[in-house]
Amino acid sequence: MSISHYIKEIGRGKDGARSLTREQAADLFGQVLDGAVTDLEVGGFCLAMRIKGETPDEMAGFLDATHARLQRLPDNGLTTVVLPSYNGARKLPVLTPLLALLLAREGAAVLVHGTATEDKRVTSEAVFAALGQPARSAVGSLNEGDCAFVPTEVFFPGLKRLLDVRRVVGLRNPAHSLVKLMNPCEGRALIVGSYTHPEYAVSMAQTFALVGAHALLLRGTEGEPVADARRTPQMDAFRDGERILLQQAQEGSLAALPELPRVISADATAAYIRAVLDGRLPVPTPIALQVAHILQEVSRPATTETNRVAAVSTP
């Protein structure tokens, strides 16, 4: 098979490129994920999409192809909180594991998934390991109060291969946005999506709305799905794709800064997380607010439309 005819459409430059339909995008992305095309075609696809940018219909098609191939978590009868963790720590400690463990302590089933996309960053996987919670090597069920980190390749190796293209060409590709939108669960899930730049906030919101997602969207800490411990960001919920403002962004000068580890290593971050969980240090207010909003969304009863969307997206 070949995707050259698709590359011809999307590879005409920023102004000349033509967008694909949702069905075409699903066909293209499925071939890429399955390894049915050459490395040269994969590179052409990644670079063309980087220049053109994805439309909501294209991203929805990419999600359709991905969801049809994932080995998903079994339906646990709950609304599983899904935290995509792909950016890691560069300047600030990666506190996605803290968010996950605070949620689990309140009885939520929490799935953190990710992979290292840059070697110099500290990952959630490394922090979980330092906390004595190694990554899972297989997809399994999650119950109330469970928290697990599952590497991307456990769900589908082809998605990990596409993410790794960044190490060769040095640029993001659609997979880096897709993993922050996908639902790796058979049952209901709340996807906690995060962005770094305003344009991604717009595109992610449009995609969540188009696919009828149940999600929470915020500007995370260096791209991680956890609120910046220093300042509360705006948080929006998506319920069957409808956007609802949950939290206004904090404005004005900060009266005080939380006590954060000065070293962002996995061991230092794990020690800080233990201190917070043990009550020796307070939970940063922005993260406490995020926990409250997530728990509120998780406790919402499933609607008919939510069940329909979940059923449609299940292979």
N, C-alpha and C positions, 0 to 999 in steps of 0.2 A: 504494500500500500504506500501511498505518498500523500504528503500535505503540501506539495509544491503549489497547487492551485489556490490553496488558502493563503500561503505566504505571498503569492502574487497580489492578492487583494489587500492584505494588511501591511504589506511591505513597501507601499508607494510613498513613504515619507509622511510627516506629520499632517500636511495639508491634503495630500492626494490619496491617503489610505482609505479603504472602505471598511466599514464595520461588518461583522458577521452576524447572522441570526443566532438565536439561542441554540437551535438544532445544529447549525454548522459548527459553532464553537464547541459543542459537546462532542461532535465527531472528531474534530481536530485534536482536542485535548485528550480524548480517549486514546487516540493513536499514539500521542506523545507519551502518555502514562504507561501504555502497554509495551513501549519499546519497539513499536512497529515501524519506526522511521529512522533515518540515518542521523548520526551525530550532527552532521552539517545542517540538516533540516531542523533539528532541535535548536541549534544555535541561531539559525535564521528566524525561527518562530520567536525565540526569547528576545532577540534584538529588535525585531519588528514591533512586537507588542510593547517593549520598553519605550520606543519612540512614539508609537501611536497612542498608547494608553488603552485600557479596557473599558468598554461600555458596560452598563449594568446587565444588558442582555448577554453579552459575551461572558461576563463573570458568572452569571446564572448558569450558562451552558457549561462552563468549566466546572462549576459545582455539581451539576447533574452528572457529568462524566466521573467525577471523583466519588460522589456518593454511591454510584453504581458499582464501584470497585473496592471500597473500603471494607475491611473486616471490622465490623462495628461492635461496640459494647452491647451486650444483651439488654433488652428492656427490663428495667428493675422496678417498674411501676411508679417511679419517682421522676421528678424533674432534676436531671443531673446538671450540675454547674460545670461548664466546660471553659477552661482557661488555656488559651493557646499561648505558649511561651517560646518565642523564637528569637527575640532580640538580645536578651541577656543584659548584663551590667557592663557599662562602659565607664561612667563617672559616679553613679549612685548604686547602692546595693540593690540586688534584684530581690524584691520582696514579694514576688508572686507566690513562693511557698508559704510565706506568712499569711497572705490572704486565703490561700487554699486551706491551711490548717485551722485558721479562725472559723471559716465556714464549716469545716468538718466537725469542729468542736460544738457547733450549734446544731449538728444533726444532718447537715447537707451531704449528699453524695457528690464528690468533687473529682473531676478528671482534669489533670494537667497534661498537655501533650506538647511535644516540641523536639527540636534538634538544634545542634550548634550550626549556625550559618556563618559565624566568624570565629576564628580560633582564639582571638585575643580577649573575648568577652567571657564573663563568668555566667554560667547557665543555671537555670532552675534545677536541671538534672543534677548538677554538681552540688548544689546546696541541699537538695533532698538527700543525696548520698551522704553528705556531711552530717545530716540529721539522723542518719541510720535508716533511711527509707530509699533503698535502691530502686531503680527503674524496673518496671515490669517487662518481662520478655514475651508475654502473651496477653491477648485480650481476654479479660475476664469480667465478671459482673461486679458492680459496686453497690453496696448497701448504704443505709443511713449512717452517716458519720465516717464513711470511708473516704480516703484521699489517696490517689495513685497518680504517679507520673508514668506515662506511656510514650516511648519514642515513636516518632512519625512512621518509621519503617515497619513497626509492628502492625499498624493499620494497613499500610500498602507500600511496599518497597519502591514502586515506580514514582511515588510522590517525593520520597527522599532523594531519589536520583535527580529529579528535576530541581529540587532545592539546591543540590550540590553543584548545579551548573554555574551558580554564582561564583564558586571558587575558581572556575576556569575563565569566565568572561568578565568577572568583576562587577556585574550589574544584577540588580533584582530582576525577577521575571514574574509572571502572573501567579506562580505558585506561592510566592511570599505573601501576597495579599489573600489568596484563597485559603491558606491554612488558618487565617484569623477569622474566617467566615464559615468554615465547614462544620457540619454536625457529625461527629464520629459515634453517635449513639443510635441504637435502634429505636429507643423510646423518646420521651420528651426530654428536651435539653434547653438550658439557658446559655447561649453563647456570649461570652464576655469579650467583645471586640475592642481593640485599642488601635490608635493611630498616632503618628508623630507629626504629620503635616496637615494643614487644613484641607488640602485637596483630597487626601485619603478619607477624611471625615465625611466629605460629600459623597464620594464614590461608595464607601462602605454603607452609608445610610441608604443610598439608592438601591443597593443590592439587597440589603436586609428587607427593605420595603417590597421589592419585586418578588422575592421568594417567600414572603410571608413569615419571616423569621420571628422567633422569640429570642430576644437578645438584649444586651446592655452594651452601650457604646460610650467610650470616654477617651480622652487623651491620656494615655498611660505614661508610666515612667520609662522614658527611653524606648518606647514601643512595647513595653510589657503591659499586660492587662490589669495592672494594679495602680491605684491612684497614687500620685506623687505625695509622699508623706509630709511634704512641706506646705503644699497648697492644694485645696480641694478643687478638682476640675469639674466642668459640667458633665453630668451623666444623663443619658437618655435611654429609655426603654423602648423596645419594639415588641409590640404584642400583635401577633398575626400580621406583622409588617407595619402596623400603625405606630407612629413615633409619639412618645410621651416624655416630656421633660420631667425628670426626677429630682435633679439637683442643679442649682445654679452654680456657676463658677465663682470661687472666692475672689473678691476684688480688694484693692487697697493694699496697704503695707502689712507685712506680717508682724504680729506682736512678739512672737517667739518661734524658735525653730525646734523641732523634735530632736531628741538625742539619737543620732544615727551612728552606725559604725564608721570610723574614719577610713578603714580598710575595707575594700569591697570583695575580698577573697571569699571563697565558699565557706571556709571555716569561720571567719569573722562574722559573716552574714548568718550562719547557722547559730552561732553563739548569741547574737542579737535576737534572733527569732525565739530561741529558748527563753531568753530573759523576758520577752514580751508575753509569751504563752504562760510562763510561770508567775506573771504578775509583778516581776521585779522592775519592769519598765512599762510605761503606758502604751496602749495601742495608739499609733498616730491617728489624729482625728479624721483626716481624709479617708484613711483605710477603714476606720470604724464606720464611717458613713457609707462607704461602698459595701461593706458587709451587710449593713442594715437594708440597703436597697436591694441587694441580691437576694437576701432571705425573703424579703417581701415579694419579689417576683417569683421565687421558687414556690412560695406558699399559695400563689394564685391558682385557682382551679383551672384545669385544662378546658378549653372551649372546643366546640365541634370543629371549628376551623383549624385550631391547633392540631387536633387529632388527624384531620384530613391532610394537612401539610406534611405531618410526620409520616403518614401512610404513603403519600405520593413519593416522598424522597427515599423511602426504604426500598432497596433492590429486591 
